[in-house]
Amino acid sequence: MVALLLGLGVWQLQRRAEKHALIAALDERLAAAPGPLPPSSQWRTLTPHHDEFRRVTFVATYEQRLDAMVYSSGSAVRPDISGPGTWAYLPARLPSGEIVAVNAGFVPNMMQDRGTQDRAVAQLITNKPVTLTGYIRFPVAAGVLTPNEEHAKRLWFTRDHIAMAHALGWGEVAPFYIDLETPVPQTGVPRPGPLSVHLKDDHMQYAITWFGLAIAVVIAFAVWARGRRPTQS
């Protein structure tokens, strides 16, 4: 038992070191100047571990296709988003012809009303190329408790742009999507913005807990062993 508890404590210290390295890497990516969007020949080599939250800038034209809503009760990476609403996902075509899904920003939309997002998205469809700056993000699979999408409202409850593209006829899209930072439309909605990642770091207190339990087991065993000694007459 002592060996197990000590092992768990050491494991938490290792996880803490890995978490700190990840935080440093994410902070570096978020603070870096945006670079060009990788060419499509490199898309399959991109991974969440190495490329999540990379800032990129590129020119694209929003496609005049059905957009998707993704429900949000708040955001862990957008401190300016605190209430319920929807994220507006649209397909955008690159000059080279490929399609990239773009999260164009937050729409205050407490009742997930389709008309509210339609009015917000309509201003973005100008059929003109626009320079977009944002962050590379990767899709999130639905969990066991995630509600099913509502096709009539084009409403999703997880950020799975691949499923959106398949359901809404966007065609083949990049394996990642873009969380838009700029430009902000004149009306301010949908509202893109910079991301700020704050990862939970409780590993030290977990390690102290496991080491403390190991010490408690040793003390308990010592007390038990002492009580087992035969008494001298």
N, C-alpha and C positions, 0 to 999 in steps of 0.2 A: 504493500500500500504506500509506504514511504517513497519507494522508487517511482511508482506511478505518479504520485503527487509532485515529486521533484521534476519528473519529466514534463508534466503539464506546465509547471512554472517556467522551465527552460523554453518550452515551445512558445509560451506567451511572449517571452523576451525576444525570441527569434521573430515572431510575428510583428512585434513592436518595431524592430529594426527594419523589417520589410515595409511596414506601413509608413515609417518616416521617409524611406527611400521613395516610395510611391508619392507621398505628399510633395516631396521636393521636386520630383519629375513633373507632377501636374502643375505645381506653381510655376515651374520654368516654362512649360508649354503655354499656360494661360497668359504669362507676362511677355512672351516672345512676340516680335513683330509678325504679322501674318505673311505666310509664304504662298507661293502658287499652289493651286490644287494639283495633286499628283495626276499624271496622265492615266487614262483608262488602262493602259498596259500594266500599271503597277497596282491597280485597285485590289486585286486578289491577294496581294502580299501585305496589305495593311491589316493590322490586328489591334484589338482594343488595348492590349498591354503597351504597345509601342506608339500608337497613334491617336488614342482617344483624347479629345480636347485640343488637338492641334489646330492652331488658327490658320485659316487659309483665306485667300481672296481670289475671285474669279468672275468672269462675265458670263451671264446666262439670261435666258428669256423665259419668263413664267409661261407655262403651257396653258392654253384655254381648255382645261379639263376639270373634271370634278375634283374638288379638294376634300381633305379628310379632317375631321375634328378628333382631337385626343383630349379626353377629360383630365383635368388637373384640379386638385384640392389645394395646391401650393407647390413650391419647388425647392428642392434641396440645393440647387445650383444657381438659382436666380433669387437673390435676397429681396428684390423689388416685387416679387410675386408672392402674395400671401393668401389671397382669397380664391374661391372656386372659379373655374372658367375652362376654356379650351385652348389648345395649341392648334394653329392653322398649318396644316401640311399640304404643300403644293409641289407638283413636278416642275422642274426647270430644265430647259434644254441648253446644253453647252454649244458653242460655235462648231465643235467637232461632231455634234449630233447626239452625244450620249445624254441620258436623262439622270438628273440628280434630284432626290427628294429634299425639300427645304422646309424646315420648321420656321415659318415666317414670323412667329411670335405669338404672344399671349392675347387672347380675346376675353375680356370680362364677360362671362356668359354663364351666369349662375344656374340657369335651367337647361343648359346645353341646347339652346335654341338654334336650329339650322339657319333661320333667317338672319340672326345676329351675325353669324360668321359669314354668310353669303355677302352681306353688305360690306363687311370689313375686307374680305378677300377681293371683291370686285375691282377695287381701286388699284390692285397690284397687277392685274392682267391688262397690260398696255400693248402687248405684242412688240415691245421694244427691248433690246438688251439693256441690262443694268448690272453694275458692278456690285457684287455681293461679298461681304466679309463675315465669316462665322467660324464655327468650330466643327471638326469632324466628330461625329457621334455614331455609335453602332446600335442596331436594333435590340430591343429587350423582349424576350419571350414572355408570353402570358403565363402567369402562375395558376395553380390549381383553383385559387379563390378569385381569380380575375374574372369579372363579368364578360360575357360574350359581346362582340361588337354588335351595334345596331345598324344594320345595312340601310334601313330607310332614312336614317339621319346621317349616315356616313360617319358614325361615331365609334371611336375605339377607346379602350381603357388601358392600352399599353402602347409604347412607342415602337411598333413593329411596322416600319415603312414598307417592308417587302410584302407583307400581307395587304397593306393598303393599295400598293401598286397593282397587285394581282386582282383585287376585288374591284378596283375602279378603272382598270384598263389603261394604266399609265405606260404599259410596256416594260421592257427590262430596265431596271434602275441600278444605280451604283449600290454596292453592298453596305454602304454607310449613308447617313443623311447629314445635313448641315443644320446646326443650330445657329440661326442668323443673329449676328451682332449689329450690323448696319447694312443698308440704310433703314432709317425709321420713316414710315409714311407720314405725310403731312398731318393726318388726323391722329397719329400716334397709335393707331390700332390697325392691324395686329402690332403688338409691342415687342420688338426684338430687344436684345440687350446683352451686355457682357456677362460671362459666367464667373462664378466664384465657388470653388469646390472646398468644402470643409468636411474632411473625413473624421469619423469618430475614432478616438484614440484612447481606449480604456485598458490597453494591454498591460500596463505596469500595475494597475490595481488588481487585475486578474492574476498576474504573476505573484504579487504579494499574498493574495488570498490562497493560492495553491501552496506556496512555501509555508504560510502560516498553518495551513491544515496539516502539512507534513510534520511540522514541529509539534502540533497538537497530538498527532498520532504517536509520535515518539514518547511524549510525556505520558499519554494514556497507557501506552504499553509498559512504560517503566513503573507506573503506579500499579498496574495489574500484576506485573512480574514480582514486584515487591510484596504484594499481598499473597502471592502463591508460595512464598518461602515458608518452609516448616518452622514452627515456633519451637524454641528450645525449652525443655522442661527443667 
